[in-house]
Amino acid sequence: MIPHDKHLQIGSLLFEDLDQIDLTGPFEVLSRLPNSTYRLYGKTAAPVRDLKGLRLAPDATLADAHQLDVLHVPGGFGQEALMEDAEVLGWIRQQASGACCMFSVCTGALICGAAGLLKGRRATTHWASFHLLPYFGAIPVNERVVVDGTWVFAAGVTAGIDGALRLAAELRGDEVAQAIQLYMAYAPEPPFDSGTPETAPSPILEQVRRSAQTITTQREQTARRIAAKLGIATDAVDSFGENRGFVGEPAKSFIPR
Amino acid sequence: MIPHDKHLQIGSLLFEDLDQIDLTGPFEVLSRLPNSTYRLYGKTAAPVRDLKGLRLAPDATLADAHQLDVLHVPGGFGQEALMEDAEVLGWIRQQASGACCMFSVCTGALICGAAGLLKGRRATTHWASFHLLPYFGAIPVNERVVVDGTWVFAAGVTAGIDGALRLAAELRGDEVAQAIQLYMAYAPEPPFDSGTPETAPSPILEQVRRSAQTITTQREQTARRIAAKLGIATDAVDSFGENRGFVGEPAKSFIPR
């Protein structure tokens, strides 16, 4: 836990074509932490559209940001455009060097990987990109929420809600997280058991894989290029298949710096 | 189901001080329905802030809206300001008269109630406002998602995700909903069992109830005033306590008009 009298500066990276609930799920939780401020940071002050068209406006630009205590990096198809964006990657690196916690959701992990921050780290991401983690030197862990030191990784999309509740508990204690969970009536009842590649009906899995094929291929090519830049040997990586992650030990306790 | 070749016009009411995930949860699901358009409608074209400060921009104004097939009404503290807003209530009534489906999330149900649309309807809303449903002539059903004819009601906040998946299945079939669920990796793992008044630790429940006391009292006063306008006798209602809803029969099948 962080001392309750320390004000927490929390920020999300906002970018064009993000998947909005990668951001809005965690926002729902973390904007309710006591004694904290939550702001969204964009490359410019202009609103962005999420990949299905929702318009979200930043509170400030990257250049305006002071050091954050918690940096949240969401994902979504627009992540690809940031993978070699020196300004964004430099900003993430700089924030990571001073933050007490980094929080990646979905393919936000790939952006953090491109920033060179995942080497040797246990991590997770969306199931369709899970096999790409080793290109960034990460150790893939097939769990919904993975905690590694001061990093919290949530897997795909809606996993950001679970990750944010976990992070809320780490930062401000279990009672705070429980009160937020009760407020937001988070007692989910999915109408189908189709939320993971392991449980979804095979034809559904094949269909969703096919629909993600173009972006997945593009992400693979980008990941290989970045692995070369980061000096990560990709021979062993290339034989690592999708969804063959290690099921890690239960996540370790979180000790903020 | 709606014929697959019928294009669906889906819209959300956007307003100041809504609870953003009441909107963004359903958006994540319903914006992925095949052959559909999803737009956000505000009283004006200006962006609004959700009750914790997230800035969302409308796609159009209420006046610009053609007849929608699906109208989604989110909730949040800002709902109070709409309860006697003739423009908004009239717009909802007009849309409801031609929509094939109405979808209320959280205290969005109170707005629909104020529009006079809940008389005799089985409905649900956020647990802290559940006892107010009878003031609008509704039959409270203590379930996370309630389907009544062409209406779908989701209970508090994150229940909108479950309600939207249910609605997606009703509109476009189970396979479509399952594919969306897999894409969005919706296999929730809440870190605590604190998402309902029944399961939350008592001190947490008391704390959250206390923190909602001011808005709940205000909502009660508004509900009584509106009950009088709607001609609903409130004697029996006043003795109906919070969270003493009827557990209804399993939700009925949904037959769009």
HADDOCK unambig.tbl for C-alpha pairs under 7 A between the chains (distance, minus, plus):
assign (segid A and resid 21 and name CA) (segid B and resid 24 and name CA) 6.59 0.50 0.50
assign (segid A and resid 21 and name CA) (segid B and resid 25 and name CA) 6.95 0.50 0.50
assign (segid A and resid 21 and name CA) (segid B and resid 28 and name CA) 6.62 0.50 0.50
assign (segid A and resid 24 and name CA) (segid B and resid 21 and name CA) 6.59 0.50 0.50
assign (segid A and resid 24 and name CA) (segid B and resid 24 and name CA) 6.85 0.50 0.50
assign (segid A and resid 25 and name CA) (segid B and resid 21 and name CA) 6.96 0.50 0.50
assign (segid A and resid 28 and name CA) (segid B and resid 21 and name CA) 6.62 0.50 0.50
assign (segid A and resid 31 and name CA) (segid B and resid 52 and name CA) 6.39 0.50 0.50
assign (segid A and resid 52 and name CA) (segid B and resid 31 and name CA) 6.39 0.50 0.50
assign (segid A and resid 55 and name CA) (segid B and resid 56 and name CA) 5.83 0.50 0.50
assign (segid A and resid 55 and name CA) (segid B and resid 57 and name CA) 5.33 0.50 0.50
assign (segid A and resid 56 and name CA) (segid B and resid 55 and name CA) 5.83 0.50 0.50
assign (segid A and resid 56 and name CA) (segid B and resid 56 and name CA) 4.87 0.50 0.50
assign (segid A and resid 56 and name CA) (segid B and resid 57 and name CA) 6.39 0.50 0.50
assign (segid A and resid 57 and name CA) (segid B and resid 55 and name CA) 5.33 0.50 0.50
assign (segid A and resid 57 and name CA) (segid B and resid 56 and name CA) 6.39 0.50 0.50
assign (segid A and resid 156 and name CA) (segid B and resid 184 and name CA) 6.38 0.50 0.50
assign (segid A and resid 156 and name CA) (segid B and resid 185 and name CA) 5.26 0.50 0.50
assign (segid A and resid 157 and name CA) (segid B and resid 184 and name CA) 5.16 0.50 0.50
assign (segid A and resid 157 and name CA) (segid B and resid 185 and name CA) 6.08 0.50 0.50
assign (segid A and resid 158 and name CA) (segid B and resid 184 and name CA) 6.00 0.50 0.50
assign (segid A and resid 158 and name CA) (segid B and resid 185 and name CA) 6.12 0.50 0.50
assign (segid A and resid 158 and name CA) (segid B and resid 186 and name CA) 5.70 0.50 0.50
assign (segid A and resid 159 and name CA) (segid B and resid 185 and name CA) 6.96 0.50 0.50
assign (segid A and resid 159 and name CA) (segid B and resid 188 and name CA) 6.75 0.50 0.50
assign (segid A and resid 162 and name CA) (segid B and resid 188 and name CA) 6.97 0.50 0.50
assign (segid A and resid 162 and name CA) (segid B and resid 189 and name CA) 6.15 0.50 0.50
assign (segid A and resid 162 and name CA) (segid B and resid 190 and name CA) 5.41 0.50 0.50
assign (segid A and resid 162 and name CA) (segid B and resid 191 and name CA) 6.66 0.50 0.50
assign (segid A and resid 165 and name CA) (segid B and resid 191 and name CA) 6.91 0.50 0.50
assign (segid A and resid 166 and name CA) (segid B and resid 191 and name CA) 6.31 0.50 0.50
assign (segid A and resid 175 and name CA) (segid B and resid 204 and name CA) 6.95 0.50 0.50
assign (segid A and resid 178 and name CA) (segid B and resid 192 and name CA) 6.58 0.50 0.50
assign (segid A and resid 178 and name CA) (segid B and resid 194 and name CA) 5.49 0.50 0.50
assign (segid A and resid 179 and name CA) (segid B and resid 204 and name CA) 5.62 0.50 0.50
assign (segid A and resid 179 and name CA) (segid B and resid 208 and name CA) 6.23 0.50 0.50
assign (segid A and resid 181 and name CA) (segid B and resid 194 and name CA) 5.99 0.50 0.50
assign (segid A and resid 181 and name CA) (segid B and resid 195 and name CA) 5.21 0.50 0.50
assign (segid A and resid 182 and name CA) (segid B and resid 194 and name CA) 5.48 0.50 0.50
assign (segid A and resid 182 and name CA) (segid B and resid 195 and name CA) 4.28 0.50 0.50
assign (segid A and resid 182 and name CA) (segid B and resid 196 and name CA) 5.71 0.50 0.50
assign (segid A and resid 182 and name CA) (segid B and resid 200 and name CA) 6.83 0.50 0.50
assign (segid A and resid 183 and name CA) (segid B and resid 208 and name CA) 6.66 0.50 0.50
assign (segid A and resid 184 and name CA) (segid B and resid 156 and name CA) 6.36 0.50 0.50
assign (segid A and resid 184 and name CA) (segid B and resid 157 and name CA) 5.15 0.50 0.50
assign (segid A and resid 184 and name CA) (segid B and resid 158 and name CA) 6.00 0.50 0.50
assign (segid A and resid 185 and name CA) (segid B and resid 156 and name CA) 5.25 0.50 0.50
assign (segid A and resid 185 and name CA) (segid B and resid 157 and name CA) 6.07 0.50 0.50
assign (segid A and resid 185 and name CA) (segid B and resid 158 and name CA) 6.12 0.50 0.50
assign (segid A and resid 185 and name CA) (segid B and resid 159 and name CA) 6.95 0.50 0.50
assign (segid A and resid 185 and name CA) (segid B and resid 195 and name CA) 4.66 0.50 0.50
assign (segid A and resid 185 and name CA) (segid B and resid 196 and name CA) 5.80 0.50 0.50
assign (segid A and resid 186 and name CA) (segid B and resid 158 and name CA) 5.70 0.50 0.50
assign (segid A and resid 186 and name CA) (segid B and resid 195 and name CA) 4.46 0.50 0.50
assign (segid A and resid 187 and name CA) (segid B and resid 195 and name CA) 4.58 0.50 0.50
assign (segid A and resid 187 and name CA) (segid B and resid 196 and name CA) 6.49 0.50 0.50
assign (segid A and resid 188 and name CA) (segid B and resid 159 and name CA) 6.75 0.50 0.50
assign (segid A and resid 188 and name CA) (segid B and resid 162 and name CA) 6.96 0.50 0.50
assign (segid A and resid 188 and name CA) (segid B and resid 188 and name CA) 6.80 0.50 0.50
assign (segid A and resid 189 and name CA) (segid B and resid 162 and name CA) 6.15 0.50 0.50
assign (segid A and resid 190 and name CA) (segid B and resid 162 and name CA) 5.41 0.50 0.50
assign (segid A and resid 191 and name CA) (segid B and resid 162 and name CA) 6.65 0.50 0.50
assign (segid A and resid 191 and name CA) (segid B and resid 165 and name CA) 6.91 0.50 0.50
assign (segid A and resid 191 and name CA) (segid B and resid 166 and name CA) 6.31 0.50 0.50
assign (segid A and resid 192 and name CA) (segid B and resid 178 and name CA) 6.57 0.50 0.50
assign (segid A and resid 194 and name CA) (segid B and resid 178 and name CA) 5.49 0.50 0.50
assign (segid A and resid 194 and name CA) (segid B and resid 181 and name CA) 6.00 0.50 0.50
assign (segid A and resid 194 and name CA) (segid B and resid 182 and name CA) 5.47 0.50 0.50
assign (segid A and resid 195 and name CA) (segid B and resid 181 and name CA) 5.23 0.50 0.50
assign (segid A and resid 195 and name CA) (segid B and resid 182 and name CA) 4.28 0.50 0.50
assign (segid A and resid 195 and name CA) (segid B and resid 185 and name CA) 4.67 0.50 0.50
assign (segid A and resid 195 and name CA) (segid B and resid 186 and name CA) 4.46 0.50 0.50
assign (segid A and resid 195 and name CA) (segid B and resid 187 and name CA) 4.56 0.50 0.50
assign (segid A and resid 196 and name CA) (segid B and resid 182 and name CA) 5.71 0.50 0.50
assign (segid A and resid 196 and name CA) (segid B and resid 185 and name CA) 5.80 0.50 0.50
assign (segid A and resid 196 and name CA) (segid B and resid 187 and name CA) 6.49 0.50 0.50
assign (segid A and resid 200 and name CA) (segid B and resid 182 and name CA) 6.83 0.50 0.50
assign (segid A and resid 204 and name CA) (segid B and resid 175 and name CA) 6.95 0.50 0.50
assign (segid A and resid 204 and name CA) (segid B and resid 178 and name CA) 7.00 0.50 0.50
assign (segid A and resid 204 and name CA) (segid B and resid 179 and name CA) 5.63 0.50 0.50
assign (segid A and resid 208 and name CA) (segid B and resid 179 and name CA) 6.23 0.50 0.50
assign (segid A and resid 208 and name CA) (segid B and resid 183 and name CA) 6.66 0.50 0.50
